[in-house]
Amino acid sequence: MKRPPIVVVMGHVDHGKTTLLDYIRKTNVATREAGGITQSIGAHQITHNEKQITFIDTPGHEAFQKMRSHGANVADLAVLVVAADEGVKPQTKEALKTIKEAKTPFIVAINKIDKPGANVEKTKQDLATNEVFLEGFGGNISWTAVSAKTGEGVAELLDLILLASELEDLTAEKDAEAEGIILTAHLDSRKGNVVGAILKNGTLKIQDQIFSESAKGKVRTLEDFKGESVKAIYPSEPVLILGFESLPDAGENFGTNPKKINKPVNKKTREQGTFTKNEKATNVILKAREAGSLDALKHIIQKLNKDNLINIVDASVGDIYENDIKLSGTSEAIVLGFKVKVDKAAKTLANNQKTEIITSDIIYELEKYLEELIQKKASSHSRILEVLAVFGEKKGNRQVVGGRVVAGPIKNQENFEIERGGKSIGTGKIMNLQSQKRDVLEVPTGNEAGMLIESNEKIEKGDKIIFK
């Protein structure tokens, strides 16, 4: 049997991907989304000229690169959306790279032609500069100009999609064993493990045994993209599956025959110790509605956390509950939640033990918070030398000492505080700094240093020299 094409819509943030799909499916998804940005993969099916098309919408924020690559890998065809008033932007290039790596055929939709600053010809040139050569502009890549706001050109875009899918000759076996790809997975407090997927082949029915690369279960409930309960799902149809015993990861293959899937493993739902620990870092506990969003949070921290000033002590999918707050109490951690709710008991305990909980439905807000947290830690981060030896007697206000740089670097001619037994006892200045018996300008963390220092206080072995 021929099956409907599965189409992924990709492009730079705020170039109108969701608004375009919003117009196509005649819903109001775009305005309901926090911040106007799609933040979890969704799949919908529409009918055009009596033929069905399945659309996957992917987030534009760079943190969702992994989720976007999953979308490209499941799709038969991609639509690269480029705003006519901005042209090719960083995430346009990233989306293009993902499409090409997945070897997915694609069409270009030049959007926002209704805006005053729109310049279709300049956008074509911009695309050509990035080796995307459109039909009529030196290449063979199909394209159309559209306005997601007014609907101009949308019908032509759908025509192009159906034409391209005919050339791909997409087929499936309705009576075969079910096979598909996981798009999303999250823990619902009432429903349990909720998994969003698209079926690529066969038929998936209630009571079927299901297997992914990291989870297994038995289908209890199937919901179509409208949220209606159905008894079976067929090729190219998006579905919500209830029945997995644990949460599979986005991008995994799933099906009813375990022999066609990598052997299921016992997968932990919580992840600990993601980054190198630093005793001066802030501990955080990450919570997110679904696995892809959790990956996005970790991606942000990995990008920002160059000096290891944040330790992820725990990361899991689901709302924030009392156990998360108890863990934050023992680890002195901030709880960071993306698109999650805070349980009433958790709020009470957090207030009692003064745990900081930061939640948002907008990933930019969490990224901004993390940036500010890291900047604050960096500015207050003391550099330390531990005194291991004192050479000779103090002469006047000068003394020669040696030690190890615990947190550096330390630099020549710097002022410092002297700490003994956790208390500041005086100040001083480096007059000369040496490492390996040579004069140097600075000594990095972990290295030993010799210093001629100037101070009114007599420094002793075991003291700490603190540089602000």
Number of C-alpha atoms within 10 A of each C-alpha: 9 12 21 24 27 29 28 26 28 31 29 25 22 16 25 25 28 26 22 25 22 17 18 19 15 10 11 13 15 19 13 10 14 14 14 16 24 23 25 20 21 18 22 20 21 15 13 12 9 7 11 17 21 22 27 24 23 27 24 25 19 18 23 22 21 17 24 30 19 23 32 27 18 24 24 22 24 24 23 22 28 29 29 27 20 18 22 23 16 12 17 23 15 17 25 21 13 21 25 13 12 16 13 19 18 22 20 23 26 28 30 27 21 17 13 9 11 18 17 20 11 14 19 23 17 17 19 16 11 13 11 18 19 19 12 11 13 10 12 11 15 17 22 18 22 24 22 25 16 13 13 16 18 21 15 14 20 17 14 16 21 19 11 18 20 13 8 13 10 14 15 16 16 18 11 12 14 23 23 24 22 26 30 26 26 24 20 14 10 6 10 16 20 21 24 23 27 27 23 27 23 21 21 28 20 17 14 18 18 23 25 29 20 20 20 24 17 18 18 15 19 24 18 20 17 11 10 10 13 13 13 15 23 21 25 27 26 29 29 24 23 20 24 22 13 21 25 28 21 25 23 19 24 27 27 25 15 16 9 15 17 14 13 14 11 9 14 11 13 12 15 14 11 13 16 13 16 13 11 15 18 20 21 21 25 28 28 27 24 27 25 28 27 20 18 22 22 18 17 19 21 14 9 17 16 10 12 18 24 25 23 22 23 21 26 22 25 26 21 27 17 17 12 20 28 17 15 23 16 8 15 19 24 20 23 22 28 26 19 18 17 15 12 12 14 19 17 13 17 20 13 9 13 13 19 16 20 14 21 15 18 17 23 15 15 19 16 11 14 18 16 12 14 22 14 12 17 14 9 10 16 14 17 24 26 20 21 16 17 19 12 9 10 16 10 9 12 18 22 20 18 21 22 21 22 18 19 19 16 25 16 18 14 16 18 21 19 23 19 16 9 9 10 14 14 16 16 19 18 21 16 18 23 18 17 10 9 10 14 14 13 16 20 16 15 13 16 19 26 24 21 18 22 21 21 14 15 16 23 14 14 16 20 26 26 20 20 13
